Amino acid sequence: MKKSVNDKLFLCFALLVFVVVGIIWILNTLVLEEFYIYTKKHDLSHLYSQVNKIYSNYDYDTDSKNIESELEKIDSMSNVDIVVQNGGEITIYTTSKDFTRNRFLLSKLDVSLYLNNDYFRENFQDGNNYYTGVIKDSSLNSDFVFLVGKLDNNFHIFMRTPMESIKESVSITNRFLIIGGASAIIISGIIALIISNTFTKPLKELNQISQKMSKLDFSQKYEVTTDDEIGMLGTSINTLSSNLENTIQELKKANMELEKDIEETSKISEMRSQFISDVSHELKTPIALIQGYAEGLCDGIVQDEESRKYYLDVILDEANKMAELTSGLLDLSNLEYGKNELNIQNFNITELINNLIRKQEILLNEKEIKVTFDYEKDLEVKGDTFRIEQVLTNYFNNAMKHLDDKKEIKISIDDNKPNGVVRISVFNSGENIADEDIPRIWNRFYKVDSSRNREVGGSGIGLSLVRAIMKQHHMNYGVQNVDGGVEFWFELEKANSENDTQNWYSIHKSYINVL
């Protein structure tokens, strides 16, 4: 059974008190009486010296009264019976002049019997002129510590002191120890509970914190209020908690980065496989056409110059499409892999759009396409000029491929967007795009109308390039159906906005809208 700290402290206190009381009881029972006897023997020896000195300093025949006075002083200060004899049975001094202290007359005591008794000499301590011991008085039924001996003047002396008081004291003390010990155990238990609660409260709190730490919960911290070992332990646990929390956060971050790297690696692998698959698929038709027309020329199927020229034009056109397709796919892959870094700078978007329209002027006139661009003022924006020109060109080419009989293309700029953003839109008259097709038109090789011929439909990677370029710019792009046609758009940041170019990617990361 698991015991708490409180229980252990209580048991320790109780055991300590029990051991202490037991030791005192044993010492009191076994040693105290012997110590008492030893002390009384020493006291009697000291009194013997005093009495011997008195009889040495005074002449008994002439100074008996002085001697008696001195002896009475000693008698008054000690609980000792004294008998002095002149060498025989004649008692010359006794403290027992009445029957109040003894039931028999010590004056009748023959000290010589003790001095000449071999039993006493053999069994009691022997001094130079005296010996001490313990004797039982059968008449009083009491034990006495006694001294018997000779003074320097050859007088005999006998002294005794009762032991009843010490035996009674030992008994009383033992009873007191039993009662006091039980009380001490109870009191110590209460004290143990108080002390244990005081000491175990912070330990319980530290244990609770450590249990939460084991579950990776580092929210709770120990409030250090003392500078003792518990306070130091609390400080150490707080430091450990913080270090573990930081380490785990770093590990999580590293793990996320590793997962991201693995995901990117997997994505690159998939993109590589997809690239090969797409190239293989898209090149099948031009290769087959080139092969067929080339075999026709080799076999002499065509004889006239016009037919031969037509065959060669087809071969050349398909070869150019293959080159354009391959170049576009490589460019798209590099953008998606993040291999091409942007050259962000300020440039005039108005001038860029006007130049694009001028480049397409011959083709526009030939196809009788009407292009409108009414924004006249110069407008500086931030971006990669080359890549943004690719976006505009792809939007423009896509618009020309999907015109209706009205053949209208309108380019517009909205410079009133919030957060310093400019929206460039390319509108073409024609049929609207089906809602279910809008999210898919940005995928490579996806064509809304699969029935369109190769000349009208294009390679199918133009809008994929737009998506890759705008994602790398961290700017929004999109398409919407409007009255009379379709409008493609993208956004750029004004050059005079408060956003810093160096913080381009961090500022616009939250602005991305992946379609």
DRENVEXVEX-736800 format. One record per residue (C-alpha): y, z, x. Coordinates in steps of 0.5 Angstrom, whole numbers, padded with zeros to 4 digits, always signed. Each point is the difference from the previous one (the first is absolute). Layout:
# DRENVEXVEX-736800
YZX;...
This chain:
# DRENVEXVEX-736800
+0000+0000+0000;+0007-0002+0003;+0004+0006+0001;+0008-0001+0000;+0005+0003+0005;+0002+0005-0005;-0007+0003+0000;-0001-0001+0007;+0006+0004+0002;-0002+0006-0006;-0007+0000+0004;+0003+0001+0007;+0005+0005-0002;-0005+0004-0004;-0005+0000+0006;+0005+0002+0004;+0002+0006-0004;-0008+0002-0001;-0001-0001+0008;+0006+0004+0002;-0002+0006-0005;-0007-0001+0002;+0002+0001+0007;+0004+0006-0002;-0005+0003-0004;-0005+0000+0006;+0005+0002+0005;+0002+0006-0005;-0008+0002-0001;-0003-0001+0007;+0006+0001+0005;+0005+0005-0004;-0004+0006+0000;-0002-0001+0008;+0008-0002+0001;+0002+0007-0003;-0005+0004+0003;+0002-0003+0007;+0007+0001-0002;-0001+0008-0002;-0004+0001+0006;+0006-0003+0004;+0004+0005-0004;-0004+0006+0001;+0000-0002+0008;+0007+0000+0000;+0001+0007-0004;-0005+0003+0005;+0005-0002+0005;+0006+0003-0003;-0004+0007-0002;-0003+0000+0007;+0007-0001+0003;+0003+0006-0005;-0005+0004+0003;+0001-0002+0007;+0008+0001-0001;-0001+0007-0003;-0004+0007+0002;-0004+0002-0006;+0001+0007+0002;+0007+0000+0000;+0002-0006-0004;-0005+0000-0006;+0006-0001-0005;+0003-0006+0003;-0007-0003+0001;-0002+0001-0008;+0007-0003-0001;-0001-0006+0003;-0007-0001-0003;+0003+0001-0007;+0005-0006+0002;-0006-0004+0002;-0004+0002-0007;+0006-0001-0004;+0000-0007+0002;-0007-0002+0000;-0006+0001-0005;-0004+0003+0005;-0004+0006+0000;+0000+0004+0007;-0004+0006+0003;+0002+0003+0007;-0005+0005+0003;+0000+0004+0006;-0006-0002+0002;-0005+0004-0004;+0000+0001-0008;+0007+0003+0000;+0005-0005-0003;+0007+0001+0002;+0003-0006-0004;-0002-0003-0006;+0003-0005-0005;-0004+0003-0006;+0003+0007-0001;-0002-0001-0007;-0005-0003-0005;+0005-0006-0002;-0002-0005+0005;-0007+0002+0001;-0006+0003-0004;-0002+0004+0006;+0004+0003+0005;+0001-0004+0007;+0001+0007+0003;-0007+0001+0000;-0002-0006+0003;-0003+0001+0007;+0002-0006+0004;-0005+0001+0006;-0005-0002-0005;+0003-0007+0000;+0001+0000+0008;-0007+0003+0002;-0004-0005-0005;-0003-0006+0003;+0000-0004-0006;+0007+0000-0001;+0000-0002+0008;-0004-0005-0001;+0002-0003-0006;+0008+0000+0000;+0005-0002+0005;+0001+0004+0006;+0006+0001+0003;+0002+0004+0007;+0001+0007-0004;-0001-0002-0007;-0004-0005-0004;+0001-0003-0007;-0004-0003-0006;-0002+0000-0007;-0003+0006-0004;-0002+0002-0007;+0002+0006-0003;-0006+0002-0005;+0004+0005-0004;+0006-0004-0001;-0005-0007-0001;+0006-0003+0005;+0000-0004+0006;+0004+0002+0006;+0003-0003+0006;+0000+0006+0005;+0001+0002+0007;-0003+0006+0004;+0002+0002+0007;+0003+0004+0005;+0007+0001+0002;+0002+0001+0007;+0001+0008-0001;-0008-0001-0002;+0002+0002-0007;-0004-0004-0005;+0003-0005-0005;-0003-0003-0006;+0004-0005-0005;-0002-0004-0006;+0003-0005-0005;-0003-0002-0006;-0003-0007-0001;+0000+0000-0008;+0007-0003+0000;-0002-0006+0004;-0006-0001-0004;+0004+0000-0007;+0005-0005+0003;-0005-0005+0002;-0003+0001-0007;+0007-0001-0003;+0002-0006+0004;-0007-0004-0001;+0001+0001-0008;+0007-0002+0001;-0002-0006+0004;-0005-0002-0005;+0006+0000-0006;+0005-0002+0005;-0004-0006+0002;-0002-0002-0007;+0008+0000-0001;+0001-0004+0006;-0005-0005-0002;+0004-0001-0007;+0007+0000+0003;-0002-0005+0006;-0003-0004-0005;+0006-0001-0004;+0004+0000+0007;-0005-0006+0002;+0002-0004-0007;+0007+0001+0001;+0000-0002+0007;-0005-0006-0001;+0004-0003-0006;+0006+0000+0005;-0004-0003+0006;-0004-0005-0004;+0005-0002-0005;+0003-0005+0006;-0008-0001+0002;-0001-0003-0007;+0006-0004+0000;-0002-0003+0006;-0007-0001-0002;+0002-0004-0006;+0005-0004+0004;-0006-0002+0005;-0004-0002-0006;+0005-0004-0003;+0000-0003+0007;-0007-0001+0000;+0001-0005-0006;+0006-0003+0003;+0005+0003-0004;+0006+0002+0005;+0005+0002-0005;+0000+0007+0000;+0003+0004+0006;-0001+0007+0003;+0007+0004-0001;+0000+0004+0007;+0003+0007-0001;-0003+0004+0006;+0000-0001+0007;-0007+0003+0001;-0007-0004+0001;+0000-0002-0007;+0007-0003+0000;-0002-0004+0006;-0006-0002-0003;+0004-0002-0006;+0004-0004+0004;-0006-0003+0004;-0003-0002-0007;+0007-0003-0002;+0000-0004+0006;-0007-0003+0000;+0002-0002-0008;+0006-0004+0002;-0004-0003+0006;-0006-0002-0004;+0004-0002-0006;+0004-0005+0005;-0006-0002+0004;-0004-0002-0007;+0006-0004-0002;+0000-0003+0007;-0007-0002-0001;+0001-0002-0007;+0006-0005+0002;-0005-0002+0006;-0005-0001-0005;+0004-0004-0005;+0003-0004+0006;-0008-0002+0002;-0002-0001-0007;+0006-0005+0000;-0002-0003+0006;-0007-0001-0002;+0003-0003-0007;+0005-0005+0004;-0006-0002+0004;-0004-0001-0006;+0005-0004-0003;+0001-0004+0006;-0007-0002+0000;+0000-0001-0007;+0006-0005+0001;-0003-0003+0006;-0006-0002-0004;+0005-0002-0006;+0004-0004+0004;-0006-0004+0003;-0003-0001-0007;+0007-0002-0003;+0001-0005+0006;-0007-0003-0001;+0001-0001-0007;+0007-0003+0000;-0002-0004+0006;-0006-0003-0003;+0004-0005-0005;+0004-0003+0005;-0005-0001+0005;-0005-0003-0005;+0006-0005-0001;+0002-0001+0007;-0008-0001+0001;+0000-0005-0006;+0006-0004+0002;-0002-0001+0007;-0007-0002-0001;+0003-0005-0005;+0004-0003+0005;-0005+0000+0005;-0005-0003-0005;+0005-0006-0001;+0000+0002-0007;+0008-0002-0001;+0002-0007+0003;+0007-0001-0002;+0006+0004+0004;+0003+0003-0006;-0007+0004-0002;-0001+0002+0008;+0007+0003+0000;-0002+0004-0007;-0006+0002+0004;+0004+0002+0006;+0005+0004-0004;-0005+0004-0004;-0003+0002+0007;+0007+0002+0003;+0002+0004-0007;-0006+0004+0000;+0000+0001+0008;+0007+0003-0001;-0002+0004-0006;-0006+0003+0004;+0005+0001+0006;+0005+0003-0005;-0005+0005-0004;-0003+0002+0007;+0007+0002+0003;+0002+0003-0007;-0007+0004+0000;+0001+0003+0007;+0007+0002-0001;-0002+0003-0006;-0005+0004+0003;+0004+0002+0006;+0005+0003-0005;-0005+0004-0004;-0003+0002+0007;+0007+0003+0002;+0000-0004+0006;+0006-0003-0001;+0006+0004+0001;+0007-0001-0004;+0006-0002+0003;+0005+0004-0005;+0007-0002+0001;+0006-0002-0005;+0001-0007-0002;+0003-0004-0005;-0004-0001-0006;+0005-0004-0004;+0000-0005+0006;-0008+0000+0001;-0001-0002-0007;+0005-0006+0000;-0003-0002+0007;-0007+0000-0004;+0003-0004-0006;+0003-0005+0005;-0007-0001+0004;-0003-0002-0007;+0006-0004-0002;-0004-0007+0001;-0006+0002-0003;+0004+0003-0006;+0003-0006-0001;-0006-0004+0000;-0003+0004-0005;+0006+0001-0004;+0000+0007+0000;+0006+0004-0002;+0002+0006+0005;+0005+0005-0002;+0003+0006+0004;+0006+0003-0002;+0001+0006+0005;+0006-0002+0004;+0002+0006+0005;-0003+0002+0006;-0005+0005-0001;-0003+0004+0007;-0007+0003-0001;-0006+0003+0004;-0006-0003+0002;-0004-0005+0004;+0004-0007-0001;-0006-0004+0002;-0005+0004-0005;+0005+0000-0006;+0001-0007+0001;-0008-0001-0001;+0001+0004-0006;+0005-0004-0003;-0003-0007+0002;-0007+0002-0003;+0004+0002-0007;+0004-0006+0001;-0006-0005+0001;-0004+0004-0006;+0006-0001-0004;+0000-0008+0001;-0008+0000-0001;+0000+0003-0007;+0007-0003-0003;-0001-0003-0007;+0004-0006-0002;+0007+0004+0000;-0001+0000+0008;+0005+0006+0000;+0000+0005+0006;+0005+0006+0000;+0001+0004+0006;+0004+0007-0001;+0002+0006+0003;+0001+0007-0003;+0004+0004+0005;+0001+0006-0005;-0006+0003+0000;+0000+0008+0002;-0002+0003+0007;+0004-0006+0004;-0006-0005-0003;+0001-0008-0001;-0005-0004-0004;-0001-0007+0001;-0003-0004-0005;-0003-0007-0001;-0001-0003-0007;-0003-0006-0002;-0001-0003-0007;-0007-0001-0002;-0006+0004-0003;+0000+0007+0000;-0006+0003+0004;-0005+0004-0004;+0000+0007+0000;-0007+0001+0003;+0002-0005+0005;+0006+0004+0003;-0003+0005+0004;-0005-0005+0003;+0005-0006+0002;+0002+0004+0007;-0008+0000+0002;-0001-0005+0005;-0003-0007-0003;+0001+0002-0007;+0002-0005-0004;+0003+0001-0007;-0003-0007-0003;-0006-0002+0004;+0000-0007-0003;+0007-0002+0004;-0001-0005+0005;+0000+0002+0008;+0007-0004+0000;+0003+0005-0005;-0004+0006+0001;+0002+0001+0007;-0005+0005+0005;+0001+0006-0004;+0002+0004+0006;+0008+0000-0001;+0000+0006-0005;-0004+0004+0004;+0004-0001+0006;+0006+0002-0004;-0004+0007-0002;-0002+0001+0007;+0008-0001+0003;+0003+0004-0006;-0005+0006+0001;+0001+0000+0008;+0008+0000-0002;-0002+0006-0005;+0004-0003-0005;-0002-0002-0008;-0002-0007-0002;-0002-0003-0006;+0000-0005-0006;+0002+0000-0007;-0001-0005-0006;+0007-0002-0003;+0003-0004-0005;-0002-0008+0002;-0004+0002+0006;-0002+0005+0006;+0004+0004+0004;-0002+0002+0007;+0004+0006+0004;+0000+0004+0006;+0005+0005+0002;+0004+0002+0007;+0004+0005+0002;+0008-0001+0001;+0002+0000+0007;+0006+0005-0001;-0004+0005-0004;+0000+0007+0003;-0008-0001+0002;-0001+0000+0007;-0004-0006+0003;-0004+0005+0005;-0002+0003-0006;-0002-0006-0004;-0008+0001-0001;+0001+0008-0002;+0005-0001-0005;-0003-0006-0004;-0007+0002+0001;+0001+0004-0007;+0003-0007-0003;-0006-0004+0001;-0003-0003-0007;-0006-0003+0001;-0002-0005-0005;
